Amino acid sequence: MRKFKRLFNEYKKLDSITNEIEAAWDNDPENEELEAEFDKAYIAEHKALTNLMDYIVIYTGGMIDRPTARLMIVKMPERLEALVNKIA
C-alpha cells in the first residue's frame, strides 16, 4: 500500500504543478517558456497518472480496469485519497 500512496501523492503533486503553470500561461499565452514548461509538466503528470492507473489495475487483480481507474483518480480524487489514507 505504500507504493499506492506514493504514486497517488506523486500524481497529486504533479497535477498541482501543471495547474499552476497552466494558470500562469493562461495569463500570458504568448510566453513560449511557459508553454514549454506546461508541456513538460503535462507529460510528467500524464506519466504519473498512467503509473497510478496501472498500479490500481494490478493491485485489484484486474477487477478495476484502466478507464475506471482513471475516472477514480480524475473525478473522485478526494474519495480515493480517503481510501488510500484509510488502508495505507
Phi and psi in radians as a Rosetta constraint file:
Dihedral C 1 N 2 CA 2 C 2 CIRCULARHARMONIC -1.050 0.35
Dihedral N 2 CA 2 C 2 N 3 CIRCULARHARMONIC -0.675 0.35
Dihedral C 2 N 3 CA 3 C 3 CIRCULARHARMONIC -1.121 0.35
Dihedral N 3 CA 3 C 3 N 4 CIRCULARHARMONIC -0.714 0.35
Dihedral C 3 N 4 CA 4 C 4 CIRCULARHARMONIC -1.037 0.35
Dihedral N 4 CA 4 C 4 N 5 CIRCULARHARMONIC -0.833 0.35
Dihedral C 4 N 5 CA 5 C 5 CIRCULARHARMONIC -1.097 0.35
Dihedral N 5 CA 5 C 5 N 6 CIRCULARHARMONIC -0.731 0.35
Dihedral C 5 N 6 CA 6 C 6 CIRCULARHARMONIC -1.104 0.35
Dihedral N 6 CA 6 C 6 N 7 CIRCULARHARMONIC -0.799 0.35
Dihedral C 6 N 7 CA 7 C 7 CIRCULARHARMONIC -1.115 0.35
Dihedral N 7 CA 7 C 7 N 8 CIRCULARHARMONIC -0.710 0.35
Dihedral C 7 N 8 CA 8 C 8 CIRCULARHARMONIC -1.126 0.35
Dihedral N 8 CA 8 C 8 N 9 CIRCULARHARMONIC -0.800 0.35
Dihedral C 8 N 9 CA 9 C 9 CIRCULARHARMONIC -1.143 0.35
Dihedral N 9 CA 9 C 9 N 10 CIRCULARHARMONIC -0.638 0.35
Dihedral C 9 N 10 CA 10 C 10 CIRCULARHARMONIC -1.116 0.35
Dihedral N 10 CA 10 C 10 N 11 CIRCULARHARMONIC -0.784 0.35
Dihedral C 10 N 11 CA 11 C 11 CIRCULARHARMONIC -1.080 0.35
Dihedral N 11 CA 11 C 11 N 12 CIRCULARHARMONIC -0.803 0.35
Dihedral C 11 N 12 CA 12 C 12 CIRCULARHARMONIC -1.004 0.35
Dihedral N 12 CA 12 C 12 N 13 CIRCULARHARMONIC -0.776 0.35
Dihedral C 12 N 13 CA 13 C 13 CIRCULARHARMONIC -1.092 0.35
Dihedral N 13 CA 13 C 13 N 14 CIRCULARHARMONIC -0.822 0.35
Dihedral C 13 N 14 CA 14 C 14 CIRCULARHARMONIC -1.193 0.35
Dihedral N 14 CA 14 C 14 N 15 CIRCULARHARMONIC -0.602 0.35
Dihedral C 14 N 15 CA 15 C 15 CIRCULARHARMONIC -1.097 0.35
Dihedral N 15 CA 15 C 15 N 16 CIRCULARHARMONIC -0.742 0.35
Dihedral C 15 N 16 CA 16 C 16 CIRCULARHARMONIC -1.114 0.35
Dihedral N 16 CA 16 C 16 N 17 CIRCULARHARMONIC -0.771 0.35
Dihedral C 16 N 17 CA 17 C 17 CIRCULARHARMONIC -1.080 0.35
Dihedral N 17 CA 17 C 17 N 18 CIRCULARHARMONIC -0.792 0.35
Dihedral C 17 N 18 CA 18 C 18 CIRCULARHARMONIC -1.052 0.35
Dihedral N 18 CA 18 C 18 N 19 CIRCULARHARMONIC -0.757 0.35
Dihedral C 18 N 19 CA 19 C 19 CIRCULARHARMONIC -1.110 0.35
Dihedral N 19 CA 19 C 19 N 20 CIRCULARHARMONIC -0.684 0.35
Dihedral C 19 N 20 CA 20 C 20 CIRCULARHARMONIC -1.118 0.35
Dihedral N 20 CA 20 C 20 N 21 CIRCULARHARMONIC -0.788 0.35
Dihedral C 20 N 21 CA 21 C 21 CIRCULARHARMONIC -1.147 0.35
Dihedral N 21 CA 21 C 21 N 22 CIRCULARHARMONIC -0.709 0.35
Dihedral C 21 N 22 CA 22 C 22 CIRCULARHARMONIC -1.091 0.35
Dihedral N 22 CA 22 C 22 N 23 CIRCULARHARMONIC -0.711 0.35
Dihedral C 22 N 23 CA 23 C 23 CIRCULARHARMONIC -1.096 0.35
Dihedral N 23 CA 23 C 23 N 24 CIRCULARHARMONIC -0.748 0.35
Dihedral C 23 N 24 CA 24 C 24 CIRCULARHARMONIC -1.132 0.35
Dihedral N 24 CA 24 C 24 N 25 CIRCULARHARMONIC -0.703 0.35
Dihedral C 24 N 25 CA 25 C 25 CIRCULARHARMONIC -1.173 0.35
Dihedral N 25 CA 25 C 25 N 26 CIRCULARHARMONIC -0.647 0.35
Dihedral C 25 N 26 CA 26 C 26 CIRCULARHARMONIC -1.042 0.35
Dihedral N 26 CA 26 C 26 N 27 CIRCULARHARMONIC -0.595 0.35
Dihedral C 26 N 27 CA 27 C 27 CIRCULARHARMONIC -1.376 0.35
Dihedral N 27 CA 27 C 27 N 28 CIRCULARHARMONIC -0.294 0.35
Dihedral C 27 N 28 CA 28 C 28 CIRCULARHARMONIC -2.505 0.35
Dihedral N 28 CA 28 C 28 N 29 CIRCULARHARMONIC 1.191 0.35
Dihedral C 28 N 29 CA 29 C 29 CIRCULARHARMONIC -1.146 0.35
Dihedral N 29 CA 29 C 29 N 30 CIRCULARHARMONIC -0.253 0.35
Dihedral C 29 N 30 CA 30 C 30 CIRCULARHARMONIC -1.528 0.35
Dihedral N 30 CA 30 C 30 N 31 CIRCULARHARMONIC -0.082 0.35
Dihedral C 30 N 31 CA 31 C 31 CIRCULARHARMONIC -1.356 0.35
Dihedral N 31 CA 31 C 31 N 32 CIRCULARHARMONIC 1.857 0.35
Dihedral C 31 N 32 CA 32 C 32 CIRCULARHARMONIC -1.220 0.35
Dihedral N 32 CA 32 C 32 N 33 CIRCULARHARMONIC -0.530 0.35
Dihedral C 32 N 33 CA 33 C 33 CIRCULARHARMONIC -1.145 0.35
Dihedral N 33 CA 33 C 33 N 34 CIRCULARHARMONIC -0.736 0.35
Dihedral C 33 N 34 CA 34 C 34 CIRCULARHARMONIC -1.155 0.35
Dihedral N 34 CA 34 C 34 N 35 CIRCULARHARMONIC -0.638 0.35
Dihedral C 34 N 35 CA 35 C 35 CIRCULARHARMONIC -1.084 0.35
Dihedral N 35 CA 35 C 35 N 36 CIRCULARHARMONIC -0.775 0.35
Dihedral C 35 N 36 CA 36 C 36 CIRCULARHARMONIC -1.139 0.35
Dihedral N 36 CA 36 C 36 N 37 CIRCULARHARMONIC -0.713 0.35
Dihedral C 36 N 37 CA 37 C 37 CIRCULARHARMONIC -1.081 0.35
Dihedral N 37 CA 37 C 37 N 38 CIRCULARHARMONIC -0.754 0.35
Dihedral C 37 N 38 CA 38 C 38 CIRCULARHARMONIC -1.068 0.35
Dihedral N 38 CA 38 C 38 N 39 CIRCULARHARMONIC -0.778 0.35
Dihedral C 38 N 39 CA 39 C 39 CIRCULARHARMONIC -1.017 0.35
Dihedral N 39 CA 39 C 39 N 40 CIRCULARHARMONIC -0.800 0.35
Dihedral C 39 N 40 CA 40 C 40 CIRCULARHARMONIC -1.114 0.35
Dihedral N 40 CA 40 C 40 N 41 CIRCULARHARMONIC -0.773 0.35
Dihedral C 40 N 41 CA 41 C 41 CIRCULARHARMONIC -1.134 0.35
Dihedral N 41 CA 41 C 41 N 42 CIRCULARHARMONIC -0.706 0.35
Dihedral C 41 N 42 CA 42 C 42 CIRCULARHARMONIC -1.130 0.35
Dihedral N 42 CA 42 C 42 N 43 CIRCULARHARMONIC -0.719 0.35
Dihedral C 42 N 43 CA 43 C 43 CIRCULARHARMONIC -1.094 0.35
Dihedral N 43 CA 43 C 43 N 44 CIRCULARHARMONIC -0.778 0.35
Dihedral C 43 N 44 CA 44 C 44 CIRCULARHARMONIC -1.123 0.35
Dihedral N 44 CA 44 C 44 N 45 CIRCULARHARMONIC -0.728 0.35
Dihedral C 44 N 45 CA 45 C 45 CIRCULARHARMONIC -1.109 0.35
Dihedral N 45 CA 45 C 45 N 46 CIRCULARHARMONIC -0.767 0.35
Dihedral C 45 N 46 CA 46 C 46 CIRCULARHARMONIC -1.103 0.35
Dihedral N 46 CA 46 C 46 N 47 CIRCULARHARMONIC -0.697 0.35
Dihedral C 46 N 47 CA 47 C 47 CIRCULARHARMONIC -1.095 0.35
Dihedral N 47 CA 47 C 47 N 48 CIRCULARHARMONIC -0.750 0.35
Dihedral C 47 N 48 CA 48 C 48 CIRCULARHARMONIC -1.130 0.35
Dihedral N 48 CA 48 C 48 N 49 CIRCULARHARMONIC -0.685 0.35
Dihedral C 48 N 49 CA 49 C 49 CIRCULARHARMONIC -1.094 0.35
Dihedral N 49 CA 49 C 49 N 50 CIRCULARHARMONIC -0.796 0.35
Dihedral C 49 N 50 CA 50 C 50 CIRCULARHARMONIC -1.083 0.35
Dihedral N 50 CA 50 C 50 N 51 CIRCULARHARMONIC -0.763 0.35
Dihedral C 50 N 51 CA 51 C 51 CIRCULARHARMONIC -1.060 0.35
Dihedral N 51 CA 51 C 51 N 52 CIRCULARHARMONIC -0.749 0.35
Dihedral C 51 N 52 CA 52 C 52 CIRCULARHARMONIC -1.184 0.35
Dihedral N 52 CA 52 C 52 N 53 CIRCULARHARMONIC -0.752 0.35
Dihedral C 52 N 53 CA 53 C 53 CIRCULARHARMONIC -1.022 0.35
Dihedral N 53 CA 53 C 53 N 54 CIRCULARHARMONIC -0.843 0.35
Dihedral C 53 N 54 CA 54 C 54 CIRCULARHARMONIC -1.069 0.35
Dihedral N 54 CA 54 C 54 N 55 CIRCULARHARMONIC -0.683 0.35
Dihedral C 54 N 55 CA 55 C 55 CIRCULARHARMONIC -1.151 0.35
Dihedral N 55 CA 55 C 55 N 56 CIRCULARHARMONIC -0.691 0.35
Dihedral C 55 N 56 CA 56 C 56 CIRCULARHARMONIC -1.079 0.35
Dihedral N 56 CA 56 C 56 N 57 CIRCULARHARMONIC -0.755 0.35
Dihedral C 56 N 57 CA 57 C 57 CIRCULARHARMONIC -1.065 0.35
Dihedral N 57 CA 57 C 57 N 58 CIRCULARHARMONIC -0.817 0.35
Dihedral C 57 N 58 CA 58 C 58 CIRCULARHARMONIC -1.143 0.35
Dihedral N 58 CA 58 C 58 N 59 CIRCULARHARMONIC -0.812 0.35
Dihedral C 58 N 59 CA 59 C 59 CIRCULARHARMONIC -1.073 0.35
Dihedral N 59 CA 59 C 59 N 60 CIRCULARHARMONIC -0.621 0.35
Dihedral C 59 N 60 CA 60 C 60 CIRCULARHARMONIC -1.591 0.35
Dihedral N 60 CA 60 C 60 N 61 CIRCULARHARMONIC 0.129 0.35
Dihedral C 60 N 61 CA 61 C 61 CIRCULARHARMONIC 1.097 0.35
Dihedral N 61 CA 61 C 61 N 62 CIRCULARHARMONIC 0.502 0.35
Dihedral C 61 N 62 CA 62 C 62 CIRCULARHARMONIC 1.495 0.35
Dihedral N 62 CA 62 C 62 N 63 CIRCULARHARMONIC 0.003 0.35
Dihedral C 62 N 63 CA 63 C 63 CIRCULARHARMONIC -1.149 0.35
Dihedral N 63 CA 63 C 63 N 64 CIRCULARHARMONIC -0.489 0.35
Dihedral C 63 N 64 CA 64 C 64 CIRCULARHARMONIC -1.948 0.35
Dihedral N 64 CA 64 C 64 N 65 CIRCULARHARMONIC 2.140 0.35
Dihedral C 64 N 65 CA 65 C 65 CIRCULARHARMONIC -1.524 0.35
Dihedral N 65 CA 65 C 65 N 66 CIRCULARHARMONIC 3.012 0.35
Dihedral C 65 N 66 CA 66 C 66 CIRCULARHARMONIC -1.041 0.35
Dihedral N 66 CA 66 C 66 N 67 CIRCULARHARMONIC -0.805 0.35
Dihedral C 66 N 67 CA 67 C 67 CIRCULARHARMONIC -1.062 0.35
Dihedral N 67 CA 67 C 67 N 68 CIRCULARHARMONIC -0.685 0.35
Dihedral C 67 N 68 CA 68 C 68 CIRCULARHARMONIC -1.191 0.35
Dihedral N 68 CA 68 C 68 N 69 CIRCULARHARMONIC -0.713 0.35
Dihedral C 68 N 69 CA 69 C 69 CIRCULARHARMONIC -1.058 0.35
Dihedral N 69 CA 69 C 69 N 70 CIRCULARHARMONIC -0.730 0.35
Dihedral C 69 N 70 CA 70 C 70 CIRCULARHARMONIC -1.087 0.35
Dihedral N 70 CA 70 C 70 N 71 CIRCULARHARMONIC -0.785 0.35
Dihedral C 70 N 71 CA 71 C 71 CIRCULARHARMONIC -1.048 0.35
Dihedral N 71 CA 71 C 71 N 72 CIRCULARHARMONIC -0.738 0.35
Dihedral C 71 N 72 CA 72 C 72 CIRCULARHARMONIC -1.051 0.35
Dihedral N 72 CA 72 C 72 N 73 CIRCULARHARMONIC -0.754 0.35
Dihedral C 72 N 73 CA 73 C 73 CIRCULARHARMONIC -1.248 0.35
Dihedral N 73 CA 73 C 73 N 74 CIRCULARHARMONIC -0.805 0.35
Dihedral C 73 N 74 CA 74 C 74 CIRCULARHARMONIC -1.454 0.35
Dihedral N 74 CA 74 C 74 N 75 CIRCULARHARMONIC -0.709 0.35
Dihedral C 74 N 75 CA 75 C 75 CIRCULARHARMONIC -1.622 0.35
Dihedral N 75 CA 75 C 75 N 76 CIRCULARHARMONIC -0.417 0.35
Dihedral C 75 N 76 CA 76 C 76 CIRCULARHARMONIC -2.310 0.35
Dihedral N 76 CA 76 C 76 N 77 CIRCULARHARMONIC 0.882 0.35
Dihedral C 76 N 77 CA 77 C 77 CIRCULARHARMONIC -1.103 0.35
Dihedral N 77 CA 77 C 77 N 78 CIRCULARHARMONIC -0.586 0.35
Dihedral C 77 N 78 CA 78 C 78 CIRCULARHARMONIC -1.154 0.35
Dihedral N 78 CA 78 C 78 N 79 CIRCULARHARMONIC -0.746 0.35
Dihedral C 78 N 79 CA 79 C 79 CIRCULARHARMONIC -1.168 0.35
Dihedral N 79 CA 79 C 79 N 80 CIRCULARHARMONIC -0.700 0.35
Dihedral C 79 N 80 CA 80 C 80 CIRCULARHARMONIC -1.149 0.35
Dihedral N 80 CA 80 C 80 N 81 CIRCULARHARMONIC -0.713 0.35
Dihedral C 80 N 81 CA 81 C 81 CIRCULARHARMONIC -1.121 0.35
Dihedral N 81 CA 81 C 81 N 82 CIRCULARHARMONIC -0.708 0.35
Dihedral C 81 N 82 CA 82 C 82 CIRCULARHARMONIC -1.087 0.35
Dihedral N 82 CA 82 C 82 N 83 CIRCULARHARMONIC -0.694 0.35
Dihedral C 82 N 83 CA 83 C 83 CIRCULARHARMONIC -1.142 0.35
Dihedral N 83 CA 83 C 83 N 84 CIRCULARHARMONIC -0.789 0.35
Dihedral C 83 N 84 CA 84 C 84 CIRCULARHARMONIC -1.035 0.35
Dihedral N 84 CA 84 C 84 N 85 CIRCULARHARMONIC -0.794 0.35
Dihedral C 84 N 85 CA 85 C 85 CIRCULARHARMONIC -1.168 0.35
Dihedral N 85 CA 85 C 85 N 86 CIRCULARHARMONIC -0.520 0.35
Dihedral C 85 N 86 CA 86 C 86 CIRCULARHARMONIC -1.273 0.35
Dihedral N 86 CA 86 C 86 N 87 CIRCULARHARMONIC -0.678 0.35
Dihedral C 86 N 87 CA 87 C 87 CIRCULARHARMONIC -1.799 0.35
Dihedral N 87 CA 87 C 87 N 88 CIRCULARHARMONIC -0.212 0.35
